[in-house]
């Protein structure tokens, strides 16, 4: 019977840690001597995964990924903890790294060379690696693999007798970033006082301001793309649609329009699009509403008696149908921070 070491909080009590590891070592003596070290390490890895995921505040169950080929860098360096999101060509995973034992967010995009421009797929990584800001999810690494008839590899075997033109070659592009919790900005603002809500929103807006000063439009600002770090800091995530103002020809063809998108998007893309989306999030956060109220808010701006007047005023400006009338995100930050400071002085 496996000892209950997996239920011990390894980060809370040194005596419990020593006792748990002692029980685990004793358990491993039941195996052949040549297998004991491997068994011990694998169980400790499983415990670490559970403790890290527990610290995220979510109940994550291990999941399997199809790629089992030994040539896959991903399969060699990571163990999947959970699948976070999946769409037609993209899967987002939480995975533990075998070297540093930390859990990362891994975004994998699959594509075939003759159907997608690889530069479109890899643009997100090229943008992320230039971004260093406390309110943007930290970029760690990226790489490309490919699957030949479903088998993942880092190279093609020149001895393979099967004609290349008859093979199905699928490219897999991986982006490794900091893993945030599943709590988004709206959930973080729930049950907070006005000062804290304004501070959280101002922090999130700081990340947006940073990319705008680098001539980048996020193009997909919504609650699920502003997630909270483990220590409660808002982080801007998912730059898959990010648009370089200085290189407009590189924008991918966006067919789908999100409910948080500005009216002019995607026909006309500018930083004002992000400002509009952020203003919608701010209304939801400041009124304690969830996303189901979004359509209603767009139709009729809600009463916000408890919100400082200057905050309401600038949010209305941000939601102007004419993008040229919207303020810059820096102005929004200034108003939110000023209102927060005034409330703090009153308290």
C-alpha positions as CSV (number, residue, x, y, z in Angstrom):
1,X,0.0,0.0,0.0
2,X,1.4,3.4,-1.0
3,X,1.9,5.7,2.1
4,X,-0.2,8.8,2.4
5,X,2.8,11.0,1.7
6,X,0.9,12.6,-1.2
7,X,-1.5,14.2,1.2
8,X,1.2,16.0,3.2
9,X,1.7,19.7,2.6
10,X,5.4,19.7,1.8
11,X,5.6,23.5,2.2
12,X,4.1,23.9,5.7
13,X,5.9,21.7,8.3
14,X,9.5,20.5,8.3
15,X,8.8,17.6,10.7
16,X,6.0,16.4,8.5
17,X,8.2,16.6,5.5
18,X,10.9,14.5,7.2
19,X,8.4,11.9,8.4
20,X,6.8,11.7,4.9
21,X,10.1,11.3,3.1
22,X,11.1,8.6,5.7
23,X,7.9,6.7,5.0
24,X,8.4,7.0,1.3
25,X,12.0,5.7,1.4
26,X,10.8,2.7,3.5
27,X,8.1,2.1,0.9
28,X,10.6,2.2,-1.9
29,X,12.6,-0.7,-0.3
30,X,9.8,-3.0,-1.4
31,X,11.1,-2.6,-5.0
32,X,14.2,-4.0,-6.7
33,X,17.3,-2.1,-5.7
34,X,17.9,-0.9,-9.2
35,X,14.4,0.5,-9.3
36,X,14.2,2.2,-5.9
37,X,15.7,5.5,-6.9
38,X,13.5,5.9,-10.0
39,X,10.4,5.0,-8.0
40,X,11.3,7.5,-5.2
41,X,11.9,10.3,-7.7
42,X,8.7,9.6,-9.6
43,X,6.6,9.7,-6.5
44,X,8.2,12.9,-5.3
45,X,7.6,14.5,-8.7
46,X,3.9,13.6,-8.4
47,X,3.8,15.1,-4.9
48,X,5.4,18.3,-6.1
49,X,2.9,18.5,-9.0
50,X,0.0,18.2,-6.5
51,X,1.4,20.8,-4.2
52,X,2.1,23.3,-6.9
53,X,-1.4,22.9,-8.3
54,X,-2.8,23.1,-4.8
55,X,-1.1,26.5,-4.5
56,X,-2.9,27.6,-7.6
57,X,-6.2,27.2,-5.8
58,X,-7.6,24.9,-8.4
59,X,-8.4,21.2,-8.4
60,X,-6.2,19.9,-11.3
61,X,-6.2,16.3,-12.3
62,X,-3.3,14.8,-14.3
63,X,-4.1,14.4,-18.0
64,X,-2.4,12.6,-20.8
65,X,-1.1,14.0,-24.1
66,X,-1.0,12.0,-27.2
67,X,2.7,12.6,-28.1
68,X,4.7,9.6,-26.7
69,X,7.6,9.6,-29.1
70,X,11.0,9.9,-27.4
71,X,12.2,12.5,-29.8
72,X,9.8,15.2,-28.6
73,X,11.4,17.9,-26.6
74,X,8.2,18.6,-24.9
75,X,7.7,15.0,-23.9
76,X,11.3,14.7,-22.7
77,X,11.3,17.9,-20.6
78,X,7.7,18.1,-19.3
79,X,4.9,16.2,-17.7
80,X,1.4,17.4,-18.3
81,X,-0.6,18.3,-15.2
82,X,-3.8,19.4,-16.8
83,X,-5.3,20.6,-20.1
84,X,-6.4,24.2,-19.6
85,X,-7.9,25.0,-22.9
86,X,-8.3,23.4,-26.4
87,X,-9.5,24.6,-29.7
88,X,-9.1,23.3,-33.3
89,X,-5.4,24.0,-33.7
90,X,-4.3,25.1,-30.2
91,X,-4.0,23.4,-26.8
92,X,-2.9,25.1,-23.6
93,X,-1.5,23.0,-20.9
94,X,-0.1,23.3,-17.4
95,X,3.0,21.2,-17.3
96,X,5.8,20.5,-14.8
97,X,9.4,20.9,-16.0
98,X,11.6,18.0,-15.1
99,X,14.6,20.2,-14.3
100,X,13.4,23.0,-12.1
101,X,10.2,21.2,-10.9
102,X,8.1,24.3,-11.6
103,X,4.8,24.3,-13.5
104,X,4.5,26.4,-16.6
105,X,1.9,27.3,-19.1
106,X,2.6,25.6,-22.4
107,X,0.7,26.7,-25.5
108,X,1.0,24.3,-28.5
109,X,-0.2,25.3,-31.9
110,X,-0.3,22.8,-34.7
111,X,-0.2,23.7,-38.4
112,X,0.7,22.4,-41.8
113,X,3.2,24.4,-43.8
114,X,1.0,24.6,-46.9
115,X,-2.0,25.9,-45.1
116,X,-0.6,28.5,-42.7
117,X,2.2,31.0,-42.8
118,X,4.6,29.9,-40.1
119,X,5.5,33.5,-39.3
120,X,1.8,34.1,-38.3
121,X,2.1,31.2,-35.8
122,X,5.5,32.2,-34.4
123,X,4.7,36.0,-34.2
124,X,3.3,35.6,-30.7
125,X,6.7,34.3,-29.4
126,X,8.6,37.0,-31.2
127,X,6.5,39.6,-29.5
128,X,6.5,38.0,-26.1
129,X,10.2,37.6,-25.9
130,X,10.6,41.4,-26.1
131,X,8.1,42.1,-23.3
132,X,9.4,42.3,-19.7
133,X,6.8,43.9,-17.3
134,X,5.4,42.9,-13.9
135,X,1.8,42.9,-15.4
136,X,2.6,40.7,-18.4
137,X,2.9,36.9,-18.1
138,X,6.6,36.1,-18.3
139,X,7.9,34.5,-21.5
140,X,10.3,31.6,-20.9
141,X,11.0,29.7,-24.1
142,X,9.6,28.6,-27.5
143,X,10.5,25.8,-30.0
144,X,9.1,23.9,-32.9
145,X,8.7,20.2,-33.5
146,X,6.9,18.3,-36.2
147,X,4.9,15.1,-36.4
148,X,5.3,12.8,-39.4
149,X,2.2,10.6,-39.7
150,X,1.4,11.3,-36.1
151,X,4.9,10.6,-34.7
152,X,6.6,13.6,-33.1
153,X,10.3,14.2,-34.0
154,X,12.9,16.9,-34.2
155,X,14.2,15.6,-37.6
156,X,13.2,13.5,-40.6
157,X,14.9,10.1,-41.0
158,X,16.7,10.2,-44.3
159,X,16.6,6.4,-44.5
160,X,12.8,6.4,-44.4
161,X,11.7,4.8,-47.7
162,X,8.3,6.4,-47.7
163,X,8.1,9.3,-50.2
164,X,8.1,12.7,-48.6
165,X,5.2,13.9,-50.6
166,X,3.0,11.1,-49.3
167,X,3.7,11.9,-45.6
168,X,1.5,14.0,-43.5
169,X,3.8,16.5,-41.8
170,X,2.3,18.6,-39.0
171,X,4.3,21.3,-37.3
172,X,3.9,21.8,-33.5
173,X,4.9,25.2,-32.2
174,X,5.3,25.5,-28.4
175,X,5.4,28.6,-26.2
176,X,6.4,28.3,-22.6
177,X,5.3,31.1,-20.2
178,X,4.6,31.8,-16.6
179,X,1.6,29.9,-15.3
180,X,-1.1,32.0,-13.7
181,X,-4.0,30.9,-11.7
182,X,-7.4,30.4,-13.3
183,X,-8.8,33.5,-11.5
184,X,-9.3,36.3,-13.9
185,X,-9.4,40.0,-13.2
186,X,-13.2,40.0,-12.6
187,X,-13.0,37.1,-10.0
188,X,-10.1,38.9,-8.3
189,X,-12.2,42.1,-8.0
190,X,-15.2,40.3,-6.6
191,X,-16.0,41.3,-3.0
192,X,-13.1,43.8,-2.9
193,X,-13.6,47.4,-1.8
194,X,-13.5,50.2,-4.3
195,X,-9.9,51.1,-3.6
196,X,-8.6,47.6,-4.2
197,X,-10.7,47.2,-7.4
198,X,-9.2,50.5,-8.8
199,X,-5.7,49.4,-7.9
200,X,-6.1,46.0,-9.6
201,X,-7.5,47.6,-12.7
202,X,-4.7,50.2,-12.8
203,X,-2.2,47.4,-12.5
204,X,-3.8,45.5,-15.4
205,X,-3.9,48.7,-17.4
206,X,-0.1,49.2,-16.8
207,X,0.6,46.1,-18.8
208,X,-1.6,47.4,-21.6
209,X,0.2,50.8,-21.5
210,X,3.6,49.0,-21.7
211,X,2.7,47.2,-24.9
212,X,1.1,50.3,-26.4
213,X,4.3,52.2,-25.9
214,X,6.0,49.4,-27.8
215,X,3.6,49.9,-30.7
216,X,1.7,46.7,-30.0
217,X,-2.1,46.3,-29.9
218,X,-3.2,43.2,-27.9
219,X,-6.4,42.8,-30.0
220,X,-7.9,40.4,-27.5
221,X,-8.4,42.1,-24.2
222,X,-11.0,40.2,-22.1
223,X,-11.2,38.9,-18.6
224,X,-9.8,35.5,-19.4
225,X,-6.7,37.1,-20.8
226,X,-6.0,39.1,-17.6
227,X,-5.2,36.4,-15.1
228,X,-3.9,36.6,-11.6
229,X,-0.5,35.4,-10.6
230,X,0.0,33.2,-7.6
231,X,0.8,36.3,-5.5
232,X,-2.3,38.2,-6.7
233,X,-0.8,40.4,-9.5
234,X,-2.8,40.9,-12.7
235,X,-1.0,39.5,-15.7
236,X,-1.8,40.2,-19.4
237,X,-1.8,36.9,-21.3
238,X,-2.3,35.4,-24.7
239,X,-0.7,37.5,-27.5
240,X,-1.9,35.2,-30.3
241,X,-3.7,38.1,-32.0
242,X,-1.2,40.8,-31.1
243,X,-0.7,43.4,-33.8
244,X,2.5,45.3,-34.5
245,X,1.6,48.9,-35.6
246,X,5.0,49.2,-37.2
247,X,4.4,46.0,-39.3
248,X,0.7,46.0,-40.2
249,X,1.2,43.5,-43.0
250,X,1.9,40.7,-40.5
251,X,-1.5,40.7,-38.9
252,X,-3.2,37.4,-39.4
253,X,-6.7,37.2,-40.8
254,X,-9.0,37.5,-37.8
255,X,-12.4,36.1,-38.7
256,X,-13.9,35.8,-35.2
257,X,-14.9,38.9,-33.2
258,X,-15.0,38.6,-29.4
259,X,-17.8,40.2,-27.4
260,X,-15.3,42.6,-25.8
261,X,-14.0,43.9,-29.1
262,X,-14.4,47.5,-30.1
263,X,-17.0,48.2,-32.8
264,X,-14.4,49.0,-35.5
265,X,-12.4,45.8,-34.9
266,X,-10.9,44.1,-36.9
267,X,-11.4,46.5,-39.9
268,X,-9.5,49.3,-38.1
269,X,-7.0,48.3,-35.5
270,X,-5.3,50.7,-33.1
271,X,-4.5,51.1,-29.4
272,X,-8.0,52.5,-29.0
273,X,-9.4,49.0,-29.6
274,X,-7.7,47.8,-26.4
275,X,-8.9,50.9,-24.5
276,X,-12.5,50.1,-25.4
277,X,-12.2,46.4,-24.3
278,X,-10.5,47.4,-21.1
279,X,-13.3,49.9,-20.3
280,X,-15.9,47.1,-20.6
281,X,-13.9,45.0,-18.2
282,X,-13.7,48.0,-15.8
283,X,-17.5,48.4,-15.8
284,X,-18.0,44.8,-15.0
285,X,-15.4,44.9,-12.2
286,X,-16.7,48.1,-10.7
287,X,-20.3,47.0,-10.7
288,X,-19.6,43.5,-9.5
289,X,-21.2,42.0,-12.7
290,X,-20.1,39.0,-14.6
291,X,-19.8,38.5,-18.4
292,X,-23.4,37.6,-18.8
293,X,-24.3,41.2,-18.2
294,X,-22.0,42.5,-21.0
295,X,-24.7,42.8,-23.7
296,X,-26.9,44.7,-21.3
297,X,-24.1,47.0,-20.3
298,X,-23.3,47.8,-24.0
299,X,-26.9,48.6,-24.6
300,X,-27.5,50.7,-21.5
301,X,-24.6,52.1,-19.5
302,X,-25.3,51.1,-15.9
303,X,-25.8,53.3,-12.8
304,X,-22.5,53.5,-10.9
305,X,-23.4,55.7,-7.9
306,X,-20.7,54.1,-5.7
307,X,-17.9,54.7,-8.3
308,X,-15.9,58.0,-8.2
309,X,-17.3,60.4,-10.7
310,X,-14.0,60.9,-12.5
311,X,-13.7,57.2,-13.0
312,X,-17.2,56.9,-14.5
313,X,-16.5,59.9,-16.8
314,X,-13.3,58.5,-18.3
315,X,-14.9,55.0,-18.8
316,X,-17.6,56.6,-20.8
317,X,-15.0,58.3,-22.9
318,X,-13.3,55.0,-23.5
319,X,-16.5,53.5,-24.7
320,X,-17.1,56.2,-27.3
321,X,-18.2,54.7,-30.7
322,X,-15.6,57.0,-32.4
323,X,-12.1,55.6,-31.6
324,X,-10.6,59.0,-32.1
325,X,-12.5,60.3,-29.1
326,X,-11.1,57.7,-26.7
327,X,-8.4,58.6,-24.3
328,X,-5.0,56.8,-24.1
329,X,-4.7,54.1,-21.6
330,X,-2.2,56.2,-19.6
331,X,-4.9,58.7,-18.9
332,X,-7.1,55.9,-17.6
333,X,-4.4,54.8,-15.3
334,X,-3.9,58.3,-14.0
335,X,-7.6,58.7,-13.2
336,X,-7.9,55.3,-11.5
337,X,-4.8,55.8,-9.4
338,X,-5.9,59.3,-8.4
339,X,-9.3,58.1,-7.4
340,X,-7.8,55.3,-5.4
341,X,-5.5,57.6,-3.5
342,X,-8.4,60.0,-2.7
343,X,-10.4,57.1,-1.3
344,X,-7.5,55.9,0.7
345,X,-7.1,59.3,2.3
346,X,-10.8,59.3,3.3
347,X,-10.6,55.9,4.8
